[in-house]
Amino acid sequence: MLRRVGGGCKWLGRRPQCRMAHEEWLQSVEICASRFNLLRARLRICFRGTICMVLVALVLRLAVVPFADAERLDPKRDHWQFGGETGRIARSIVQGRGFSSPFWGETGPSALIPPVYPLLLAGIFRLFGTYSKASALVALSLNCLFSALTCLPVFLIARKGFGERVALAAGWTWVFFPYAIFFAANLICPPVLITLLLSLLFLIALHLEASSRLLPWIGFGLLYGLAALTEPVVLSILPALGIWLCYRLHRRGQRWFLPATLGALAFFAVLSPWFLRNYRAFHQVIPFRDGFGLELRVGNNGDTWNWVTPGLHPSDNEAEWQEYKKVGEIAYIAEKKHQAVEFIGNHPRWFVVMSLRRALYMWTNYWSFDRRYLAQEPFDPPNIFLCTALTALALTGLWRAFRKGLPIAVPLALALFFFPMVYYVTHPQDYYRRPVDPLFVVLAAFVVASRSRLGRGPSTMVTETAHPGLAETTSDSGDALDHVGRGSERLDFSFPQQTPDPTCKDPQHQQHLQEFIRQHGRPIFDARH
């Protein structure tokens, strides 16, 4: 039976379907499809948003905190697992004894640890109780927040140096980065905070490369001073990075001396209260911390089975602690420094070999496969794989950045190679490389993202040619860079790969140049032209 509805009908098999019902079905399908597309668009926006990165990273890190909470609350050795020397000094501050007593008992003023993190932990103790469960949760949660916020500078560094696509890959890699999750949820000490601060400093430095404005340079100096009082190892990068920034400004024809001077004054203004405190307490100049001699002795004593020899530190040796208590911190550190220097002078070959082993450990996490060592460090084999793979990807990315002439290549190389040098002569730890992990992640994401096929197609990058006034553009579909900044600029060229030389005086060439400008717009050359 054929039923007419609305002037027409349709047969499907033996059962007729009216056009109106069919249209209603199509409309419902279109509504569902539009809602699905809207949801997909919102998810894409959410995925691309840095706020989403931070929130996901924070949730992941907080989820791990309960598994580490019990170890931090272990009362053995008077809660030594709760921050070590940092926790001891924080407790002394809360008890009204000032910045003192980094081990057991009252031993007077100390400069063994820089002040920022102990003061932060002292504030937590004062609000939530000394060595309490609430304090442990707050301290670890705050570390998780610092680690999650590091997603922001990771994303912005990658976007400025390599483009939007690499930035997304780097940001989400940091969200799920195993080292970032583990150490944020386990350590009550400065490495997680200094990772955030060093990433922010590197990001600011990328912008200062093309800016001679005074306020940003002053802010850079203030923030660098705060970072140096958190963990002085960041100073290993400052001289080389500062010289590079001044060179870039000088090359651009911009002023560099006044901004750099004001930045240095701001830097020392932050440091001066701590310097003055140390001079009043010890009657000698102690710029940041006085523990270098002890660390040098712990790492250079003839023992090689581990990267740090147990039993040579006042925290784990009763005899060393008694000596520290008897002679005082300054005399004790000076004696340990003398012992270390004497040993190195008598065993120079041993020192060179050990320095190379320490360097290998910092870049690959490999020290030994000896049974005794693996019994103490059972997670080293997977750590070796992860750390070595990350290093290989990062070095590949750095090589490609240099090969393409990207402006970010030199600052990255300075940070990666200068940062760990002090640990080559003292001793490493598994968390000592963590502050520069964001830069390793950025370079690794550059390699992986530029080789994937998920990009938007070929894009353009800029390299500086031998001619000082000409910027040559090249295109590489394998890299798929969205934009690459020269200095602090974001350049996007749409004209052909080869541009006419503006310095040529040949009339035919000049006519070709004018035709090029009419078709593609004026090429971007150096400001001197």
N, C-alpha and C positions, 0 to 999 in steps of 0.2 A: 504494500500500500504506500502510495506516494503522497506525502502531506506538504501542502504549500504554506510556507510561513515567510512573510515579508517579501513576496514576489520571487522566491526561488527556493531551491532545496538541493541537497547533495547526498549522493549514495556512497556509503562505505560498506562494502560487502552486501549483506542482505538487509541491513538496518539503516534507514535514512537518518541523517543528522541535519537538523535545520541550520541555516546560515547564522541565525541569531545566537544559538547556543555555541556554535563554532567560534563566532567572534568574541563571545564572552570568555570562552576558554583561552583564546589567544590573548585577550586583554589581561587575564589573570596571569598567564605566563610572562607577559611583558612586565607586569607589576613585580612579580617575583624576581625577574632578571634585573630590573632597575634597582630593587632593594639589595640584591646580591652585589651589583656593581657599586652601589653606594657604600656597602659594608667593606667591600674590597678596597675602595678608595680611602675610606677612613683608616683601615688597617695599614695601607701603604703610607699614609700621612703619619700614623702613629709609629710605624717602623722607622721612618726617616727622621722622626723627632728625637732630639737629644734628651728631652725630658723622659721619654719612654726608656731610653738607654739607662739613665740614672736610676729610675725606679726599679727596673728589672735587676740591675746590678745590685742595688741595695737589698732587695728581697732575697736574692741568692746568697749574699754574704751573711745577712742576718739569720738565714736558715741554718748556716753552719755554726753559728756562735754557740748554741747549746751543747754541741759536741766538744767544744774546747773549754767550756766554763768550768768544768770540774777540775781540770789540771791547774787552772789559775787560782783556784780556791784551796789547793793542797796546803795545809798548814806546816808541812815539813820545812825545816830550816827557816822557820819564822817567815813563812809566806814568800820565800825567795822567788818562786815561779811567777809571782805577781809583780812583774816589772823589773826584777833584779835591783841593780843600783838605782834605777829611776824610781822604783817604788820606795826604796829606803829614803832617798832624799825627799820625796813627796811627803812621806810620813813625818820626817823631821820638820818640814815646813809647817805642817798642820799642827804639830806639837809645840810650835813656837821656838824651835831651835835653829831656825834659818836653813840656808842651803848647805847642809852638812850631813856627815855620817852616812856614806854610801854603802857600808857593809853592816857589821853588827856593833852595837854599843855606840856610845857617843865619842866620836873621834875628831870633832871640830870641823871647821869650814872645809868645803870640798869644791874643786873645779874639775872633777873627774868626768862629769856629764855636762853638756851645754844646757842652758836654763829653760828653754821653751817647753819641752815636753814634761819635765818634772813639775813645772809650775801648773801646767794644764792638768796633770794627774793629781796634784795637790788640791786643785779646785774641786775635782771630782770626789776626792776623799773627804773634803770638808762638807760637801753637800750630801753625800750618800754613805759616808762611813769609811774608815780606814780598813783596807783589805776586806771589805764586805762583798757579799754576792751582788748587791745592787751596784757597787762601784765597778766590779768586774764587767757586769752587763753593760753599764754605761760606757766604760772605756772601750770595750770591744765594739759596741754599736757605733761609737764615734769613729773608730777606725774604719768600720764598714762604710760609714758615710763619706769619709775622706776618699776611700778607694772608689766608691761609686761616683763621686764628683769628678774623679780623674777622667771619666769618660768624656767630659766636656773639653778639656785641653787636648786630649788624644784626638777627638773628632776635628777640632779646629786646626790643630797642627797639620793633620793629614789633608784637610780641605785646602789650606793655604799652600801647601807644598805640592800636592798631587791631584787635587780635584775632589768633587763631591762623592764620586763612586768609591774611591779609596777611603775617604773619610768615613763613609757608612761601614765599610768593611772593618776599618780599624776600631771604630767605636764599639761595634757589636763584638769584635774579638776581645776587647778589653772587658766587656760585660761578662763573658764566659771564660776569661783567662784564668787558668788554674792557680798560678802563683798569686795573682791578685786576690782571689777568693780565699785561699788558704791562709796567707799571712795576715790579711785584714781581720779574719775571724780568730786568729791565734796569738798574735803578738800584741803585748802592751808595751810598746817602745816606739821610737820615732820613725822607722822606715816607711810606714804607710803615709804618715803626714808629709814627710819630705818628698815622697813620690809625687804627691799632689803639688807641692810648692815648686819642685823642680820642673814639672810639666808646665805650670803657669809661667815660670820664668823663661823657659824656652819659647813658649808662644809669644810672650811679650817681646823677646829678643828678635823674633822674626819680623815683628812690626817696627821695631826701632831701627831695623836695618835701612829703612827709607824715611825715617822721621827724625828731624832735629828739634822737634818741639820739646820744651824744657820739662813740662809737667810729666809726660810719660817717662822720661829718663829719671826724674826724681822718684816717681813711683817704683820704677824698676830697682833703683838703689835701696829704697826702703824695704821692698819685698825680699831682695837678695840678703839684706841684713837679717831679716827675720828667719830666712832659710838657713843662714850660716849659724845662727844661734840655736837652730833646731838640730842640725847635723853639719858640722864644718866641712865634711867631705865635698859638699857642693862647691867649695872654693877651688877645687881642682879644675873646674871648667871656666871660672870667671875670667882669669887673665887672657886666655886665648879667645874666648868669646867676645870680651870687651874690645880687644885689638881688632878682631874681625869686623865688629859693628862700626868702629871708628874708620876703618879702611873703606867700608862700603859707603859711608857718608862722604868721606873725602873723595872717593871716585865719582860720586854723583855731583860733586861741586857744592855740597851742603856743609854747614858748619858742624863740627864734631867736637872741638875742644871744650866749649862751654857746656853742652849737654853732658858729655862724659864727666867733666869736673863736678857739676852739680849732682849727678848720679852717685859719684864716689863720695861726696860730702854727705849725701843722704844715707849712704851705706854705713859710713863710719859714725854717723849720728845715732843710728840704731845700735851699733856695737858698743859705743862709748860707756853707757851705764854698766854693762857687764865687765868691761875692761877695768873701769875704776873700782868696781866692787872687788875684783880679783887682786888689784894692787893694794887696796886697803886691807884685805884679808891675809895676803901672803907676802906683802912688801916686795913684790917683784912683778914684772910684766908677764901676764899669762893671757894671751889674746882670746882664745876660745875655750880650750880645755887642756889639762895637764897630763892626760893619760897616754900620750904617744909613746913615751919610753917603756911603759908597762906592756903595751900592745906589741912593740918591737921585740921585747924580750920573750913574750909568750910565743911569738912566731919564729924566733931564731934562737934555738937552744940545742940543736943537734938531733932532735927527734923528728922523724919524717913519716911515721905511720898514719898520722892524721894531719889535716890542715891546721889544726890548733891543738897544742899539747895540753891535756888536762893536768891539773895539779900544780900549775905555775902561777895561779891567780889567787888573790886573797879571798875570792868568793868560794873556792873549792879546795883550799889548802890551809890547814890550821897554822902551820909554821909561817907561811906567807902573811896570813892575817895578823898574827902576833907581831911580826916585824913591822907591818904597816902601822899597827896600833902603837908600837913603841917609838918609832922614829918620826911618825907623822907622814902625811901624804906627799909633801914636796920632796923630802929627803928620800922617801921610799921610791918614788918615781925616778928621781935622779940616779939612784943606785941601779935600778933595773935598766935604765937607758945606758949607763956605763957598762953593765954586763953584756948587753946586747951588742953595743958597738965593738967591744973587745972581742966578742965571739966572732962577729962578722969579719973583723980585721984579721983574725987568726984562721978563718975558714972562708976565704973569698970564693973559691970554686963551689963550695957547698951552697953559699948564699945565692950565687948566680943560678945554679940548678933549681934551687927551691923557688926562686923568684919566677922562673919559667914555669914551674909546676903550678904555682899560684895563679899565674896568668892563664894557664890552660884551664884551671878549675873555674875561674871567673867567667870564661867564655863557653865552657862545655859542661861544667859541673862534674867533671871526671877528676878523681884523685887516685883511687886505687881499687882493685878488685880483690884485695887481700881479705881473707875470711874474717880476720880480727876487725878490720875496718868496716866491712859490710855488716858485721854483727851490731856495730854501733850506728851505722847509717844504712838501714835496710831498704830505704826508698831511693837510694842513689841510682840504681839502674834505670828506672823510669824517668828520673830527673835528668839523667845524662841524655836520654833520647829527646826529651822535650826541650831542654836547654840548648843542645847542639843543633836540633832542627831549627829552633828560633834564631839562633846565631847565624846559621847558614843562610836562611831566608833574608835576615836583616843585612848581612854583608852583600848578598846578591842585589838587594834593593839599593844599597848604598853605591855599589859599583854602577848599576844602571843609572842612578841619579847623576853620578859624575859623568858618565858617558853621554848623557843627554844635556849636560850643562845646566841642570836645575839649580837655582839659587839656594835651595834648602840643603844641598848636599854637603857643603862645607860646615855649616853649624852642626848638622847631624854627626859628621865625622869627628868634630872637635869634642862633642859631648860623649860619644861612645868610646873614644880612645883615651881621653884624658881622665874621665871619671874614675875608672878602677885602678889607676896607677899606684895610689898610696897602698892599696891592698897587696900589690906585688911584693912590697918590701916588709910589710908587717905580717898579716895573716888574713885569709878570707873567711867568710861565713856564707851559709847558703842564702841568706837574705840580704847580703851586702850589695848585690847587683840590682835589686828590685827597684831602686829609684829611677834607673834608666830603662826599665822594662817598657814603659810607654813608647819610647822611641824605637825600640826593637819591634814592638807591635806595629807601629806605623809603617816601618820599612817592610816588614813581612807582609802586611796587607797590600802595600804597593805592588809587590811581586805577584801575589796571588790574584788580586783583583784585576790587574792589568792583563793577565793571561786568560781570564775567564771570558766567556762569550755573552755575558749578561749585560754588557754595556750598551750605550746608545750609539755605537758606531765610532768611526774615526773622529778624532778631535785634534786640536792643534796645540802645540807647545812652542815655547820660545827658547832659543839658545843664543848666547852671545858669541858672535863671530870674532875673527881676528881683527876685522875692521872695527875701531872703537865706536863708530857712530851708526852701525847698522845692526838691526836685530833680524835674524833669519828665522823664518818659521818652517817647521817641519811637521809632518803628520805621520802618525804611527797607529794603525788600527789595532795592533797588538796591545798598546798601552791604554788606549781608550781614556785618555785624561780629559776630564771635563774642562778644566782650566788650570793653568800654571801661572803663578804670580812671579813677576820679576820684581824683586824687592818686596814691597808691600802691596803692589798693584796686582789686580786680577785682569789679565789680558785675554781677549778672545778675538782671534783673527779669523776672518772669513775670506781673505783674498788668497790668490794662488801661492804656491810654495816659494817661488822665486820672485823677488821684488826688484824693480829697476834701481840701479845705483844712483842716488841723487847727486853724487859728487862728479859724475861724468859730465863734461861740457860739450860733448858731441851733439849737434842740433837734432839729428835723427833720434838719438837716445833720449833727449829732452822731450821730443814730441811723443815718443813712446811712453815716457813717464807721465805726461799730461793725460794721455789716453787711459793709462792705468788708473790715474786718480779719478777720472770721470766715471769709470766703470765700477771701481771697487772702493772708492774712498781713499783718503790720504793714508799711506803706510805710516806706522809708528816707528820713528827713528829716535836716536839718542837726542837728548835735549840740546846738545851742543850744535846740532844741525837744524 
